[in-house]
Amino acid sequence: MSQSKYKYALFDLDGTLTDPGEGITRSVQYALDKFGIHVEDRKQLFCFIGPPLHESFEVYYGFSRPDAMKAVDYYREYYAVKGIFENLVYDGIPEVLAKLRDSGVRICLATSKPEVFAKQILEHFGLDGYFTAVAGSEMDGTRTKKAEVVERALGLLGNPDAGDCVMIGDREHDVLGGAAHGLDTIGVLFGYGSCEELEHAGATHIAAKPIEIVNIINQ
């Protein structure tokens, strides 16, 4: 039996397990081009990594909700074919997942990305065997808020006690989504969120490197 501090680990995907920078930003470029908006520097689009897509189109480009949802459809035209695999697993992540699994921790994915894409990514990179369950959003744009995703993840895990669970992610949305259900949280610094962002959101722990996640959970 595990002697870990937490029995269940909920992982964000983008910016936590994988670096999706190229695929997401190229997909956003493709969508914005459809509206006559041309962004040459993909770094300007890193803000799209993590939050629900339609919200980012609204916040960063002033789109109405109908236009934002149309932009998400355009985004997926590119992403579903090419962008999904313009993606890299962070160094050390497979080892982290293996160590947690071997210590008895049950691992669940909790991402705002549609479940169908999330499962494809895990399978593509050979990570799917580490996960007890996968929780994500629906293709119709529902269940994109992180608190909703965490709720689904906990349900798939059998609704364990909040004190036995930890949410791991790189953006404030992950921290706030976990905290909404009383979960401790680990903010990671190797993704797309800053230490300031994660601490301001109230992260319980901060991990600068993947291996530190194991140290925190198995302390």
Stockholm file with secondary structure:
# STOCKHOLM 1.0

chainA/1-219         MSQSKYKYALFDLDGTLTDPGEGITRSVQYALDKFGIHVEDRKQLFCFIGPPLHESFEVYYGFSRPDAMKAVDYYREYYAVKGIFENLVYDGIPEVLAKLRDSGVRICLATSKPEVFAKQILEHFGLDGYFTAVAGSEMDGTRTKKAEVVERALGLLGNPDAGDCVMIGDREHDVLGGAAHGLDTIGVLFGYGSCEELEHAGATHIAAKPIEIVNIINQ
#=GR chainA/1-219 SS CCCCSCSEEEECCBTTTEECHHHHHHHHHHHHHHTTCCCCCGGGGGGGSSSCHHHHHHHHHCCCHHHHHHHHHHHHHHHTTTGGGSCEECTTHHHHHHHHHHTTCEEEEEEEEEHHHHHHHHHHTTCGGGCSEEEEECTTSCSCSHHHHHHHHHHHTTCCCGGGEEEEESSHHHHHHHHTTTCEEEEESSSSSCHHHHHHHTCSEEESSHHHHHHHHTC
#=GC SS_cons         CCCCSCSEEEECCBTTTEECHHHHHHHHHHHHHHTTCCCCCGGGGGGGSSSCHHHHHHHHHCCCHHHHHHHHHHHHHHHTTTGGGSCEECTTHHHHHHHHHHTTCEEEEEEEEEHHHHHHHHHHTTCGGGCSEEEEECTTSCSCSHHHHHHHHHHHTTCCCGGGEEEEESSHHHHHHHHTTTCEEEEESSSSSCHHHHHHHTCSEEESSHHHHHHHHTC
//
